[in-house]
Amino acid sequence: MSNEYITASEGPDIRDSYFRFSQSLSYADRTEEEHTPFSFAETGPPTETDLLPDEDFVSNYSTKLYLNAHEYDVAVIGGGPAGYMAAIHAAKLGAKVILFEKEMLGGLTAGGGAIVNLSKTLSYKNSVVTNLAANIARLLRSNRVRVEAGEACLKSANEVSCRGKLYNVSKVILCSGKVEALPGLRGDSPLGMWTMNDIFKATEAPARLMVFGGGSVGCEIAAAFAALGSSVILVEPEQRLLTGMDAQLAAAVHSALARAGVKIHTGISVKEISDRGGNPYVVTDRGGVICDKFLVATKQKLDTSPLGELMNRLEINNDTIVVNEYLETNIPGVYAAGDCTDLGSHTHAAYRMAGIVAENAMGRRKTLDLRAMPLTVYTTPGAAGVGMTEEEARGTYGDDVVVGLSLLTNNVRAMLSGVTDGFVKVLAGRKYGEIYGVHIFGAEAAEMIAEPAAMMRMEVTIHEVCGDIIHAHPTYSEAFEAACMDALSKGVA
């Protein structure tokens, strides 16, 4: 089959494999293969605009650095958020790109991982998922990225094998993500055990749900199913929920979940799971629990299947691929981004890594800075934070840290909405007013965190937030300004 790029005028029999998959067409030369795992919404026949890249962008900004004998300049393994965005960025920079994906474009995010409002019907969720995947398909197609559906495996730093065919490439970007990791428990896995891949296929809420893992995902799922009427138990081995976030923020989420009816147990471990009359029987160090479904929302493990012949050569630590500041592994020309690294599991972190890794694969030397990356939790109310926690800030700066607090009960926009539960917390430097961290609890926390993140990235001080920036009224964003003003009133120079 030809590896040439498609154009709007070419017939379907010579278009690349991905276009065939995305349009759910059948071709004679594909009849011997398994049915494609891709299933996208019909978005109509592609237009000239869909299939051709932005020629002005290519002519003005692309840096065609690899005019060599390799079949492809960049091979991306994995079509999740980091993978498909890295492929698009590299293509915009002038690279000839091939993307390998064995399951579904968009990964868990497009597959439902970011759709946490499970009170919507399964059919509606599926339609959103299909549209997301179709949009990703169109983006890749319009940027002339070739997509191969199948499990890719590295034969060397310059060779990728997929479905019996060998592809010669100049650079490799590993975006293979992680796979479900069931906890090391005694006993057999009963039918009622759920992983994250299972939960978004659910057609009804279980009467009794036990969630193992109190990170952001565990909290979100617990909140969603409690709203659906499930009796939910949330178990976390650590002493508190959301260990990576500010303690005051985590305590607020804990209280909100408890008010919603979630029974929370921290500081206990799950030891054994067995089948008891067709239901999971979970043994903890505080006793046993029978439930209808047992959800594992703990840390996932590295998907090593694409590493192939490089498995024993790549540096791997704590079940993640080790990369340097340029997102390059210990093997020159092999890069990694997204969940398979330890640099951040959020989709927005993957997007940022994608841009950096694409540029570096094309010969640039751009470093990654995630210090101002927001963390979000979509509970009700929600939570979001950026920068240092109060514990981290005091551990680094001691008494130089000033805490400003603004309650949403004093915010006019929150009053008008009738949802005033929440706060904005600002950690600032006493001497210069620099912002160390911002933590928000409230209905619009995920939207509100964007401004503090931008201010921190640009090194704006709380003096400037209060004196030089005008916030519209009435808005939730005024609460950030009010928290900065509270910090100023506590002795900031």
N, C-alpha and C positions, 0 to 999 in steps of 0.2 A: 504494500500500500504506500502511496506517495506521502512524503513528508512535507510537501510544498504547502505554503500558506493558501488559504482559500480567499477568493474574491467574490463579490456579489454576482459576477457574471458566470462563474463556473457552475457546472452541473453538479447534482448531488452525488454522482458516482465517483467524483474525484475530490470531494470535500473531505476535510480531515475527520478523524474518528470522533473527536469530541462533538463536532457539529451534528454528527449522526446521532450520538447518544442524547444530546440536549433536545433534539427534536423528536426523540422516540421513534426513529425510522428504522426500517429493516433493510439490510443489504445482503446481497448474495455472498460477498466475501466475509461476512460476519456470522453466517448461519451455524458454523461449527463451534462458536463460542457461547459461553454462558450468557444468560440475560443480563444486561447491564444493571449495576446497582443504582445508577442515576435515574431519577424519575422527575422530570421538571414540568412545570406548567407550560402549556402551549401559549407562547407570546406572539404568535404570528410569524409570517415569513420574515427573515432578516432583511433589513434595508441596506442601502449603500453605506449609510451612517453607522449601522451596527457592525459591519464587517471590516470597515477600513479605519485605520488609526487616525489620530489628529495629525495631519501632515505638517501643519504649522509648528506643532510642538516638536515633532521629530526633527524637522529641519533646523529649528532654532536651539534646541536644548539637548538633543541626544548626543551621547559620547560613544560612538562606535569604536570600542577599544579592542575588541577581539575579532580581528579579521584573520582567523586561523583555520586550521583544517578540521576543527571539531564540528560535529554535526549540529550541536546546540551550544550556545554560549553559556546558558544557565539551565540547570535542571533543578526543579523544586519537587521535593518528595513530601507530599501531604497537602491536601486542599482545604485545610481549616483556615481560620482568620489570618494567621501568619503566612501560610502558604500561598493562598490565592492573591493576597495583597503584595507579597514579595514578587510573585510572578508578574503582576501588573506593573509594579514599579520598575522591575528590570526591563520589561518590554518597552516602557516609555523612555527608558534610557538608551534604547537602541539595540537591546539584546534579542537574539533569537532564543525563545524560551519554550521549554516543555515542562508541563506540570503533571505529576502522577498522583492519582487519588483512588483508593481502593473501595471507598464506601460512599460518602456523600460530600459534595462541595459545601463548604461552610462549616463542617465539623459539628460539634455539639451545639454551638451557638445557633447555626441555621437549623439544626435538627430539633430545636426546642429548648436547649439549655438556657437561653436568655429569655424564654417566655415563661415567666414564673407565675403568672396569674392563671392558675389551673381551674378557676371557676368558669373559664370559657370552655366551650364544647371542644371535644377532640377533633371534630371535623373542621372547626374554625382554626384551631392550632395547625392542623395539617395544611390548610390552605395558605396560611402565613408562611409556613416552612417551605412549601412548594414555590411560592412567589420569591422568597429570599434566595433559594437555590437557582431559580430561573434568572434572577437579576445578576447573581454572581456569574452564571453561565454567559450571559450577554456581555458583561464587562470583560471577561476573559476573551471571548470571541472577538469583540471590537478592538482589543489590543493585540490580536493575532497570537495569542498564547495557545499552543497546542496542548491539549489535555488527553492523557491516556488513562482510561479506567482500568485499574488493575493494581496488584500489589507490586511495588517496585522494590528492588534489592540492589545494593551497591556491590559491584564486582571489583571495583577499584575506585580511586579518587576521581577517575575520569570515565567510568563505565557504569551504566545503570541498566539492569535487566528487568524487563516487565513482560509477562505473558510469552516468554520464550524468545523475545527479541532483545538485542543488545543495542544500547544507545550510547554514542560517544559524545561526551560533554566536556566543556572547559571548566566550569565551576558547578558545585553542588550546594544546594541549600536544604538542610534537613528541617522540615517542619512537621515531623511525624507525630507529634503530640504524645499523649499518654493513653493507657488503657486501664480498664477497671482492675482494681486490686482488692480482692476480697481479703478481709482480715484473717490472720492466722489463728483460726478458732478450731477447737476440737469438735468433732462430730461432722455429720454430713450436711450439705447445703439443702435445706428443704425447698419445696416449690414456692414458698412464700417469700424467698429472699429476692430483693430488688437491688439492681444497680442503677446508676444514673441513665444508662441506656434503656432500661426497662420502664422507668417511671413516666417517661413522656409518651409511652404507648398505652397508658392506663385509660380504660374506658369508664371507670367508676372509682369513687373514693372508698378505700377500705374502712371498715368500722373501727379497727384498731391498728394504728401505724406506729412502729418504733423506728426512730431515726438515729443512726449511729454516726455521730460526727457533728460538732457544734461550730463548724466554720460557716462561711457565708452561705454556701449551698445548703447545708443542713438546716440553718435557720430559715432560709427562704422556703424550702420545701415544707418544713414544719408549720410555718405560718400559713402557707397556701392550703394545706390539707385540713388544718384546724378551721379555716374559713369555710371549707367544704363540708364540715360536720364530722370529720374523723376525730376519734380520740387519739391524741398524739403524745408520745413520750419521746423526748429528746435526750440522748445520752452523750456526754462528752468526757473523755478521759482526763483532760486538763481541768484545772480548778475553776475555769470560767469559759464562757463562750467567746468566740471571735478573738483568739489570742493575738492575732496580728494587728488588732486595732486598739485605739485608745480605751483604757479601762472604763472611763465614765460613759463612753459611747456604747461599749459592750454591755454595761449594766443597764442602760436605757433600753437596749434591744431585748435583754433578758426580761425586764419588767413588762415590756409590751407583749412578748410572747406568752408570758404567764397570764396576763390579763385576757389574752385571746384563748386561754384554756390549755395551752401546751404545758405538759408536766416535764420540768427540766431537772435533770440529775447530772451534776458536774463532779469531776474527781472520781469517777467509777469506771471500771473496765468491763468489757464484754469478754467472757472466757470461753463459752461454749454455746453452740446452737444445734438444735436437733428438731426432728419432726415429732409433733405431739398431736395426734388425731388429725393430721392434714394441715396443721398450722405450725409456724415457727415457735419453738420454745427457746427463749434466750436466757442464758445463765450469766448473771453479772456477779460482782463481788458483794452485792447487797441483796441477792436473791434472784429468783427466776420470774420471767414474764412470758405469758402467751399472747401472741398478737396475730393479726391476719397477714400483715406484710412487715418485713424487716428490711429497711433501706440502709445500704452502706453508702455513706456520704463522706468517707474519709479520703485520705490522700491516694492518688492514683500512682501507677508505676509506669516507667518508661517503656514505650513500644520499641523493642529492639529488632523487630522483624525486618525493617528496611536497611539495617546496618550491614548485613551480609558479611563480606570478606573483611570489612573494616571494624567489625565488632571488637576484636581484641586489640586493635590499634588505637581506636578512639578513646580519649580520656573521659571516663564516666565517674561521677562522684555523687553519692546520695541519690542514686537512680535518676540523675539528670546528666545531659551532655555538657561538659565544661567548655566554655568559650571565653575568649579574651574580650577586651573592650571594643573590638571591632566585630564581635560575634563570629569570629573564626575559631574553629576547633584546633586541636594540636596537629591536625593534618592539613598542610597548606592547600588552599583551594576548596576546602570543605567547611561550610558555615552551618550554623544552626540558629533557629529562632522559635519563639512561642513556648508552648508548654514543655517541650522536650529539654529546655534549659531551666535554670532555677531563677530566672529574672522576672517572673511575674506570670500568673495564670489568668489574669483578666484579659478579655478580648481587646480592650484598648491598649494594653501593653503589647499584645501581639501585633496590633496594627503599627505601633511605633517601631517595634523591632523589625517589621517587614520592610519599612522604608530604609532603615539604616543598613540592613543586611543586603538589600538589593544594590544599593550604591556601592558598598564595599566589594561585593562580588564583581562589580563592574570596574574595579580598580581604584576606587576612592578610599579614603581613610577617615571615616566618620565615626565618632564614638557615641555610645548610647548613654543617656542620662535620664534615669527614671525617678529622680528624687522628688519631682513634683507630680508623680502619677497618682491620681485619685483611686481610692478603694471604695466600693459601693456594696451595700446590702439592701436588697429589695424586699424588705418586710413591710409591715404596716403598723406604725410609721416606718420609714426607711432610715438608713444611716449611711454616712459617707465621710471619708477622711482623707487628708493629704498631708504629706510631710511627717514630722516626728510626732509620736505620742507624747503625752505629758511625762510619762516615766522616762522615755528616751531623752527628751529635752532636758529634764532636770539632771539626768545622769551625765549629760554632756556639758551643760551650761550652769548647773547649780542654781544659785539664788538669782542669777541674771534673768531667769524666766519669769515673765509676767503673764497671768491668765486673765483674759477678758471673756465675759459670758453675756450672752443676750438670749433671753427667753422668748419663744415665739408667742407667748401670751401677750407680749407687748408689741407685736408686729401687726400693723393694720391689715395687711393683706391676709395674714393668717386668721385674723378676727373675722374678716369678710367671708372667708372660706368656711369658717366654722370648725377649723382644724388647727388648734393652737398648741397641741402637745409637741414639745420639742425645744431645741436650743441650738445656738451656734457658739462654739468655743474656739478662741484664738489664743495660740501660744506665741508670745513675742519677746524680743530681747529688750531688757530694761534700758540699755545704754543707747542703742541706735534705732530701736523699733522694728528690727527685721522680723519677718514672720517665720517662725519655726514649724508651725503646723496649724491646721484648721480642722475641726471635727464638728459635724452637723448631724443632728437627729431631728427628723420631722418628715412630713408628707412629701416634701419636694427636695429632700436632701441630695439626691443624685443630680438634680438639675442645678441646685445652688452651689455645689462644690466646684463647678467649672471656673467661676470667677476667682476664688481663692487660689486654685491651682495655677491659673494664669498669672496672678499677682506674684506668687512665690517664684514662678519660673523667670519672671522679669525683675525679681529682687526689689519689688515695691515694698515700702515700709508702711506701718500702720498710720504714720503721720500723713502719708500721701493718700491712703485710702479714705481718711477722714477729711483731709483738707483740699485735695485736688480732684477727686473723682466724684461725680454727681450720680447718685442712684435714683432711678425713677421711683415715683410714689403713686400708689401703694404697690410695693413689690416685696417678695420674700428676701430679695438681695439686700434690702436695707438692714436686715438682721446681722449680716456680716459687718456692715459699717458700724452698727451699734456695738457689736462685740469688740471691734477695734477701738472704739471710743471708750469702752469700759476698761480696756487694757491701758490706754493712755492716761486714764484717771487714777491709775494705781502706781504712779511714779515713774513712767517712762520719760526719759530725758527729752 
